[in-house]
């Protein structure tokens, strides 16, 4: 009984530590700059309201990084890593042409 409880506690501490470390890694991540080559290629804007609708006709009002499946943050995060931008931080209110609505 004690060994299974100990194993459980060790696994809980391990999971919690990895979550804390990953969140701390976010703090060290660099933000995506609109001037970055990849950002320019994908039409990334830190403010979705500034998307060039003529150049990106698939853009629809309401689409933002925060509701994209590639956004790695949780609801309410102002910035978070994005899998499209190699873990760099994107603005939750931003948008790029790789946008895919969260399921």
N, CA, C and O atoms as a GROMACS GRO file, in nm:
protein
  412
    1UNK      N    1   0.083  -0.120   0.000
    1UNK     CA    2   0.000   0.000   0.000
    1UNK      C    3   0.087   0.125   0.000
    1UNK      O    4   0.062   0.218  -0.077
    2UNK      N    5   0.189   0.128   0.087
    2UNK     CA    6   0.274   0.245   0.094
    2UNK      C    7   0.351   0.267  -0.035
    2UNK      O    8   0.367   0.381  -0.079
    3UNK      N    9   0.399   0.159  -0.098
    3UNK     CA   10   0.476   0.176  -0.220
    3UNK      C   11   0.389   0.229  -0.333
    3UNK      O   12   0.436   0.310  -0.413
    4UNK      N   13   0.263   0.186  -0.343
    4UNK     CA   14   0.177   0.237  -0.450
    4UNK      C   15   0.142   0.384  -0.424
    4UNK      O   16   0.132   0.463  -0.518
    5UNK      N   17   0.123   0.421  -0.299
    5UNK     CA   18   0.097   0.561  -0.265
    5UNK      C   19   0.220   0.646  -0.296
    5UNK      O   20   0.209   0.756  -0.350
    6UNK      N   21   0.336   0.594  -0.262
    6UNK     CA   22   0.462   0.664  -0.290
    6UNK      C   23   0.480   0.680  -0.440
    6UNK      O   24   0.518   0.788  -0.486
    7UNK      N   25   0.455   0.576  -0.517
    7UNK     CA   26   0.468   0.583  -0.662
    7UNK      C   27   0.372   0.688  -0.720
    7UNK      O   28   0.409   0.764  -0.809
    8UNK      N   29   0.251   0.689  -0.667
    8UNK     CA   30   0.153   0.786  -0.712
    8UNK      C   31   0.201   0.929  -0.684
    8UNK      O   32   0.194   1.015  -0.772
    9UNK      N   33   0.249   0.953  -0.564
    9UNK     CA   34   0.295   1.087  -0.526
    9UNK      C   35   0.416   1.129  -0.610
    9UNK      O   36   0.425   1.245  -0.651
   10UNK      N   37   0.505   1.038  -0.637
   10UNK     CA   38   0.621   1.069  -0.720
   10UNK      C   39   0.576   1.107  -0.861
   10UNK      O   40   0.628   1.201  -0.920
   11UNK      N   41   0.480   1.034  -0.916
   11UNK     CA   42   0.432   1.066  -1.050
   11UNK      C   43   0.360   1.201  -1.052
   11UNK      O   44   0.374   1.278  -1.148
   12UNK      N   45   0.282   1.231  -0.948
   12UNK     CA   46   0.213   1.361  -0.940
   12UNK      C   47   0.314   1.474  -0.934
   12UNK      O   48   0.299   1.575  -1.003
   13UNK      N   49   0.416   1.460  -0.851
   13UNK     CA   50   0.520   1.562  -0.840
   13UNK      C   51   0.593   1.577  -0.973
   13UNK      O   52   0.625   1.689  -1.014
   14UNK      N   53   0.619   1.467  -1.041
   14UNK     CA   54   0.687   1.473  -1.170
   14UNK      C   55   0.606   1.547  -1.274
   14UNK      O   56   0.660   1.630  -1.348
   15UNK      N   57   0.477   1.519  -1.281
   15UNK     CA   58   0.389   1.586  -1.376
   15UNK      C   59   0.380   1.735  -1.342
   15UNK      O   60   0.390   1.819  -1.431
   16UNK      N   61   0.362   1.767  -1.216
   16UNK     CA   62   0.353   1.907  -1.175
   16UNK      C   63   0.482   1.981  -1.207
   16UNK      O   64   0.478   2.096  -1.252
   17UNK      N   65   0.594   1.918  -1.184
   17UNK     CA   66   0.722   1.982  -1.214
   17UNK      C   67   0.736   2.010  -1.362
   17UNK      O   68   0.783   2.117  -1.402
   18UNK      N   69   0.696   1.914  -1.445
   18UNK     CA   70   0.709   1.935  -1.590
   18UNK      C   71   0.617   2.047  -1.636
   18UNK      O   72   0.653   2.122  -1.727
   19UNK      N   73   0.498   2.060  -1.577
   19UNK     CA   74   0.408   2.169  -1.613
   19UNK      C   75   0.466   2.303  -1.572
   19UNK      O   76   0.457   2.400  -1.648
   20UNK      N   77   0.523   2.310  -1.455
   20UNK     CA   78   0.585   2.435  -1.410
   20UNK      C   79   0.702   2.470  -1.499
   20UNK      O   80   0.717   2.586  -1.539
   21UNK      N   81   0.785   2.373  -1.530
   21UNK     CA   82   0.900   2.399  -1.616
   21UNK      C   83   0.857   2.444  -1.755
   21UNK      O   84   0.916   2.536  -1.811
   22UNK      N   85   0.754   2.380  -1.810
   22UNK     CA   86   0.711   2.421  -1.943
   22UNK      C   87   0.654   2.561  -1.939
   22UNK      O   88   0.675   2.638  -2.033
   23UNK      N   89   0.582   2.598  -1.833
   23UNK     CA   90   0.530   2.733  -1.821
   23UNK      C   91   0.643   2.833  -1.806
   23UNK      O   92   0.637   2.942  -1.863
   24UNK      N   93   0.747   2.798  -1.730
   24UNK     CA   94   0.864   2.886  -1.716
   24UNK      C   95   0.935   2.901  -1.850
   24UNK      O   96   0.986   3.009  -1.880
   25UNK      N   97   0.938   2.795  -1.929
   25UNK     CA   98   1.001   2.804  -2.061
   25UNK      C   99   0.926   2.904  -2.148
   25UNK      O  100   0.988   2.972  -2.230
   26UNK      N  101   0.793   2.914  -2.133
   26UNK     CA  102   0.715   3.012  -2.208
   26UNK      C  103   0.766   3.153  -2.177
   26UNK      O  104   0.776   3.237  -2.267
   27UNK      N  105   0.797   3.177  -2.050
   27UNK     CA  106   0.840   3.310  -2.010
   27UNK      C  107   0.969   3.349  -2.081
   27UNK      O  108   0.994   3.467  -2.104
   28UNK      N  109   1.051   3.251  -2.116
   28UNK     CA  110   1.177   3.278  -2.184
   28UNK      C  111   1.164   3.279  -2.336
   28UNK      O  112   1.258   3.318  -2.405
   29UNK      N  113   1.050   3.237  -2.388
   29UNK     CA  114   1.031   3.229  -2.533
   29UNK      C  115   1.025   3.370  -2.593
   29UNK      O  116   0.975   3.463  -2.531
   30UNK      N  117   1.076   3.381  -2.714
   30UNK     CA  118   1.076   3.509  -2.785
   30UNK      C  119   0.941   3.527  -2.855
   30UNK      O  120   0.882   3.430  -2.902
   31UNK      N  121   0.895   3.651  -2.863
   31UNK     CA  122   0.770   3.676  -2.936
   31UNK      C  123   0.796   3.673  -3.088
   31UNK      O  124   0.905   3.704  -3.134
   32UNK      N  125   0.696   3.635  -3.162
   32UNK     CA  126   0.704   3.641  -3.308
   32UNK      C  127   0.691   3.788  -3.347
   32UNK      O  128   0.598   3.857  -3.304
   33UNK      N  129   0.783   3.834  -3.426
   33UNK     CA  130   0.778   3.971  -3.476
   33UNK      C  131   0.716   3.969  -3.616
   33UNK      O  132   0.744   3.879  -3.695
   34UNK      N  133   0.633   4.066  -3.645
   34UNK     CA  134   0.571   4.072  -3.778
   34UNK      C  135   0.676   4.082  -3.887
   34UNK      O  136   0.648   4.047  -4.002
   35UNK      N  137   0.794   4.129  -3.854
   35UNK     CA  138   0.902   4.144  -3.951
   35UNK      C  139   0.979   4.014  -3.977
   35UNK      O  140   1.058   4.008  -4.071
   36UNK      N  141   0.957   3.910  -3.894
   36UNK     CA  142   1.022   3.780  -3.915
   36UNK      C  143   0.982   3.725  -4.052
   36UNK      O  144   0.868   3.742  -4.096
   37UNK      N  145   1.076   3.660  -4.120
   37UNK     CA  146   1.050   3.607  -4.254
   37UNK      C  147   0.931   3.511  -4.255
   37UNK      O  148   0.845   3.521  -4.342
   38UNK      N  149   0.925   3.419  -4.160
   38UNK     CA  150   0.815   3.323  -4.154
   38UNK      C  151   0.683   3.394  -4.125
   38UNK      O  152   0.579   3.359  -4.182
   39UNK      N  153   0.686   3.493  -4.038
   39UNK     CA  154   0.565   3.570  -4.006
   39UNK      C  155   0.514   3.643  -4.131
   39UNK      O  156   0.394   3.645  -4.158
   40UNK      N  157   0.606   3.702  -4.205
   40UNK     CA  158   0.566   3.772  -4.327
   40UNK      C  159   0.510   3.676  -4.430
   40UNK      O  160   0.412   3.708  -4.499
   41UNK      N  161   0.571   3.558  -4.442
   41UNK     CA  162   0.523   3.459  -4.539
   41UNK      C  163   0.382   3.412  -4.506
   41UNK      O  164   0.304   3.379  -4.595
   42UNK      N  165   0.349   3.410  -4.377
   42UNK     CA  166   0.217   3.363  -4.334
   42UNK      C  167   0.120   3.477  -4.304
   42UNK      O  168   0.007   3.453  -4.261
   43UNK      N  169   0.162   3.601  -4.327
   43UNK     CA  170   0.075   3.715  -4.305
   43UNK      C  171   0.041   3.739  -4.159
   43UNK      O  172  -0.065   3.793  -4.128
   44UNK      N  173   0.132   3.697  -4.067
   44UNK     CA  174   0.105   3.712  -3.923
   44UNK      C  175   0.091   3.858  -3.885
   44UNK      O  176   0.173   3.943  -3.922
   45UNK      N  177  -0.014   3.886  -3.811
   45UNK     CA  178  -0.037   4.019  -3.753
   45UNK      C  179  -0.063   3.999  -3.605
   45UNK      O  180  -0.134   3.906  -3.566
   46UNK      N  181  -0.007   4.086  -3.522
   46UNK     CA  182  -0.030   4.076  -3.378
   46UNK      C  183  -0.172   4.118  -3.343
   46UNK      O  184  -0.221   4.088  -3.234
   47UNK      N  185  -0.239   4.188  -3.435
   47UNK     CA  186  -0.377   4.231  -3.417
   47UNK      C  187  -0.456   4.185  -3.540
   47UNK      O  188  -0.436   4.237  -3.649
   48UNK      N  189  -0.545   4.089  -3.521
   48UNK     CA  190  -0.622   4.033  -3.634
   48UNK      C  191  -0.701   4.140  -3.708
   48UNK      O  192  -0.735   4.122  -3.824
   49UNK      N  193  -0.731   4.251  -3.643
   49UNK     CA  194  -0.803   4.359  -3.707
   49UNK      C  195  -0.723   4.428  -3.816
   49UNK      O  196  -0.778   4.507  -3.893
   50UNK      N  197  -0.594   4.400  -3.823
   50UNK     CA  198  -0.507   4.464  -3.923
   50UNK      C  199  -0.470   4.370  -4.038
   50UNK      O  200  -0.380   4.400  -4.116
   51UNK      N  201  -0.539   4.256  -4.048
   51UNK     CA  202  -0.512   4.160  -4.156
   51UNK      C  203  -0.557   4.221  -4.288
   51UNK      O  204  -0.665   4.279  -4.297
   52UNK      N  205  -0.474   4.208  -4.391
   52UNK     CA  206  -0.505   4.255  -4.525
   52UNK      C  207  -0.605   4.157  -4.587
   52UNK      O  208  -0.567   4.051  -4.636
   53UNK      N  209  -0.732   4.194  -4.585
   53UNK     CA  210  -0.838   4.103  -4.631
   53UNK      C  211  -0.830   4.076  -4.781
   53UNK      O  212  -0.876   3.972  -4.827
   54UNK      N  213  -0.773   4.167  -4.857
   54UNK     CA  214  -0.758   4.144  -5.001
   54UNK      C  215  -0.652   4.037  -5.026
   54UNK      O  216  -0.667   3.953  -5.116
   55UNK      N  217  -0.546   4.040  -4.948
   55UNK     CA  218  -0.438   3.944  -4.964
   55UNK      C  219  -0.471   3.808  -4.900
   55UNK      O  220  -0.425   3.705  -4.947
   56UNK      N  221  -0.553   3.810  -4.794
   56UNK     CA  222  -0.590   3.688  -4.722
   56UNK      C  223  -0.743   3.676  -4.714
   56UNK      O  224  -0.802   3.697  -4.608
   57UNK      N  225  -0.807   3.643  -4.827
   57UNK     CA  226  -0.953   3.637  -4.830
   57UNK      C  227  -1.014   3.528  -4.741
   57UNK      O  228  -1.133   3.533  -4.711
   58UNK      N  229  -0.933   3.430  -4.699
   58UNK     CA  230  -0.989   3.327  -4.611
   58UNK      C  231  -1.008   3.378  -4.467
   58UNK      O  232  -1.079   3.316  -4.388
   59UNK      N  233  -0.946   3.492  -4.435
   59UNK     CA  234  -0.963   3.549  -4.301
   59UNK      C  235  -1.109   3.586  -4.278
   59UNK      O  236  -1.174   3.644  -4.366
   60UNK      N  237  -1.159   3.551  -4.159
   60UNK     CA  238  -1.294   3.588  -4.120
   60UNK      C  239  -1.291   3.657  -3.984
   60UNK      O  240  -1.211   3.619  -3.898
   61UNK      N  241  -1.374   3.755  -3.966
   61UNK     CA  242  -1.384   3.824  -3.837
   61UNK      C  243  -1.405   3.721  -3.727
   61UNK      O  244  -1.486   3.629  -3.741
   62UNK      N  245  -1.333   3.736  -3.618
   62UNK     CA  246  -1.345   3.644  -3.505
   62UNK      C  247  -1.233   3.542  -3.500
   62UNK      O  248  -1.210   3.481  -3.395
   63UNK      N  249  -1.163   3.523  -3.612
   63UNK     CA  250  -1.049   3.431  -3.612
   63UNK      C  251  -0.931   3.500  -3.544
   63UNK      O  252  -0.890   3.609  -3.585
   64UNK      N  253  -0.878   3.438  -3.440
   64UNK     CA  254  -0.759   3.490  -3.371
   64UNK      C  255  -0.672   3.372  -3.331
   64UNK      O  256  -0.716   3.257  -3.331
   65UNK      N  257  -0.549   3.402  -3.297
   65UNK     CA  258  -0.459   3.296  -3.250
   65UNK      C  259  -0.519   3.222  -3.130
   65UNK      O  260  -0.504   3.101  -3.119
   66UNK      N  261  -0.587   3.293  -3.043
   66UNK     CA  262  -0.643   3.233  -2.922
   66UNK      C  263  -0.741   3.120  -2.952
   66UNK      O  264  -0.756   3.028  -2.871
   67UNK      N  265  -0.810   3.125  -3.068
   67UNK     CA  266  -0.904   3.018  -3.099
   67UNK      C  267  -0.856   2.931  -3.216
   67UNK      O  268  -0.936   2.869  -3.286
   68UNK      N  269  -0.723   2.929  -3.234
   68UNK     CA  270  -0.660   2.846  -3.337
   68UNK      C  271  -0.603   2.719  -3.271
   68UNK      O  272  -0.554   2.725  -3.158
   69UNK      N  273  -0.608   2.608  -3.341
   69UNK     CA  274  -0.559   2.483  -3.283
   69UNK      C  275  -0.409   2.483  -3.258
   69UNK      O  276  -0.362   2.400  -3.180
   70UNK      N  277  -0.333   2.572  -3.319
   70UNK     CA  278  -0.188   2.574  -3.301
   70UNK      C  279  -0.145   2.657  -3.180
   70UNK      O  280  -0.029   2.650  -3.139
   71UNK      N  281  -0.237   2.735  -3.123
   71UNK     CA  282  -0.211   2.817  -3.004
   71UNK      C  283  -0.199   2.725  -2.884
   71UNK      O  284  -0.292   2.650  -2.854
   72UNK      N  285  -0.086   2.731  -2.814
   72UNK     CA  286  -0.058   2.638  -2.705
   72UNK      C  287  -0.095   2.691  -2.567
   72UNK      O  288  -0.064   2.627  -2.466
   73UNK      N  289  -0.159   2.805  -2.562
   73UNK     CA  290  -0.199   2.863  -2.434
   73UNK      C  291  -0.336   2.818  -2.391
   73UNK      O  292  -0.401   2.737  -2.457
   74UNK      N  293  -0.379   2.872  -2.278
   74UNK     CA  294  -0.513   2.843  -2.230
   74UNK      C  295  -0.598   2.969  -2.244
   74UNK      O  296  -0.545   3.077  -2.269
   75UNK      N  297  -0.726   2.956  -2.228
   75UNK     CA  298  -0.816   3.070  -2.240
   75UNK      C  299  -0.770   3.180  -2.145
   75UNK      O  300  -0.742   3.156  -2.028
   76UNK      N  301  -0.764   3.301  -2.197
   76UNK     CA  302  -0.724   3.415  -2.115
   76UNK      C  303  -0.577   3.452  -2.125
   76UNK      O  304  -0.539   3.561  -2.082
   77UNK      N  305  -0.492   3.364  -2.181
   77UNK     CA  306  -0.351   3.398  -2.198
   77UNK      C  307  -0.338   3.506  -2.304
   77UNK      O  308  -0.399   3.496  -2.411
   78UNK      N  309  -0.261   3.609  -2.276
   78UNK     CA  310  -0.240   3.717  -2.373
   78UNK      C  311  -0.145   3.674  -2.484
   78UNK      O  312  -0.160   3.716  -2.598
   79UNK      N  313  -0.048   3.590  -2.451
   79UNK     CA  314   0.045   3.533  -2.548
   79UNK      C  315   0.069   3.388  -2.511
   79UNK      O  316   0.048   3.347  -2.397
   80UNK      N  317   0.112   3.312  -2.609
   80UNK     CA  318   0.144   3.171  -2.584
   80UNK      C  319   0.226   3.119  -2.702
   80UNK      O  320   0.225   3.178  -2.809
   81UNK      N  321   0.297   3.008  -2.681
   81UNK     CA  322   0.371   2.948  -2.792
   81UNK      C  323   0.276   2.899  -2.901
   81UNK      O  324   0.160   2.866  -2.875
   82UNK      N  325   0.328   2.895  -3.021
   82UNK     CA  326   0.253   2.848  -3.137
   82UNK      C  327   0.337   2.742  -3.208
   82UNK      O  328   0.455   2.763  -3.234
   83UNK      N  329   0.276   2.630  -3.240
   83UNK     CA  330   0.350   2.524  -3.307
   83UNK      C  331   0.393   2.564  -3.449
   83UNK      O  332   0.491   2.510  -3.500
   84UNK      N  333   0.323   2.654  -3.511
   84UNK     CA  334   0.360   2.701  -3.645
   84UNK      C  335   0.488   2.783  -3.641
   84UNK      O  336   0.569   2.778  -3.734
   85UNK      N  337   0.507   2.858  -3.534
   85UNK     CA  338   0.624   2.945  -3.521
   85UNK      C  339   0.728   2.887  -3.426
   85UNK      O  340   0.792   2.961  -3.352
   86UNK      N  341   0.745   2.756  -3.429
   86UNK     CA  342   0.851   2.687  -3.353
   86UNK      C  343   0.854   2.726  -3.206
   86UNK      O  344   0.962   2.747  -3.149
   87UNK      N  345   0.736   2.736  -3.143
   87UNK     CA  346   0.730   2.764  -3.001
   87UNK      C  347   0.748   2.910  -2.962
   87UNK      O  348   0.746   2.942  -2.844
   88UNK      N  349   0.766   2.998  -3.060
   88UNK     CA  350   0.772   3.141  -3.027
   88UNK      C  351   0.634   3.185  -2.982
   88UNK      O  352   0.533   3.122  -3.012
   89UNK      N  353   0.632   3.295  -2.908
   89UNK     CA  354   0.505   3.346  -2.855
   89UNK      C  355   0.429   3.428  -2.959
   89UNK      O  356   0.485   3.516  -3.024
   90UNK      N  357   0.302   3.397  -2.972
   90UNK     CA  358   0.215   3.476  -3.059
   90UNK      C  359   0.114   3.549  -2.971
   90UNK      O  360   0.085   3.506  -2.859
   91UNK      N  361   0.064   3.658  -3.021
   91UNK     CA  362  -0.037   3.734  -2.950
   91UNK      C  363  -0.172   3.664  -2.964
   91UNK      O  364  -0.209   3.625  -3.075
   92UNK      N  365  -0.243   3.648  -2.856
   92UNK     CA  366  -0.374   3.581  -2.859
   92UNK      C  367  -0.470   3.652  -2.954
   92UNK      O  368  -0.559   3.589  -3.011
   93UNK      N  369  -0.452   3.783  -2.972
   93UNK     CA  370  -0.539   3.861  -3.060
   93UNK      C  371  -0.487   3.864  -3.204
   93UNK      O  372  -0.545   3.931  -3.290
   94UNK      N  373  -0.378   3.792  -3.229
   94UNK     CA  374  -0.316   3.790  -3.361
   94UNK      C  375  -0.384   3.694  -3.457
   94UNK      O  376  -0.485   3.632  -3.424
   95UNK      N  377  -0.325   3.682  -3.576
   95UNK     CA  378  -0.376   3.591  -3.679
   95UNK      C  379  -0.266   3.565  -3.781
   95UNK      O  380  -0.182   3.651  -3.805
   96UNK      N  381  -0.268   3.447  -3.842
   96UNK     CA  382  -0.184   3.419  -3.959
   96UNK      C  383  -0.261   3.327  -4.052
   96UNK      O  384  -0.365   3.272  -4.013
   97UNK      N  385  -0.211   3.310  -4.173
   97UNK     CA  386  -0.283   3.232  -4.273
   97UNK      C  387  -0.284   3.082  -4.247
   97UNK      O  388  -0.352   3.008  -4.317
   98UNK      N  389  -0.209   3.036  -4.146
   98UNK     CA  390  -0.212   2.894  -4.107
   98UNK      C  391  -0.328   2.865  -4.012
   98UNK      O  392  -0.342   2.752  -3.966
   99UNK      N  393  -0.409   2.963  -3.983
   99UNK     CA  394  -0.519   2.950  -3.887
   99UNK      C  395  -0.607   2.829  -3.917
   99UNK      O  396  -0.652   2.808  -4.030
  100UNK      N  397  -0.632   2.751  -3.812
  100UNK     CA  398  -0.728   2.640  -3.816
  100UNK      C  399  -0.808   2.647  -3.687
  100UNK      O  400  -0.751   2.645  -3.578
  101UNK      N  401  -0.939   2.656  -3.699
  101UNK     CA  402  -1.025   2.669  -3.580
  101UNK      C  403  -1.005   2.552  -3.486
  101UNK      O  404  -1.001   2.436  -3.528
  102UNK      N  405  -0.994   2.583  -3.355
  102UNK     CA  406  -0.985   2.480  -3.252
  102UNK      C  407  -1.109   2.395  -3.254
  102UNK      O  408  -1.221   2.444  -3.270
  103UNK      N  409  -1.088   2.266  -3.238
  103UNK     CA  410  -1.202   2.173  -3.238
  103UNK      C  411  -1.277   2.181  -3.108
  103UNK      O  412  -1.376   2.110  -3.089
   0.00000   0.00000   0.00000
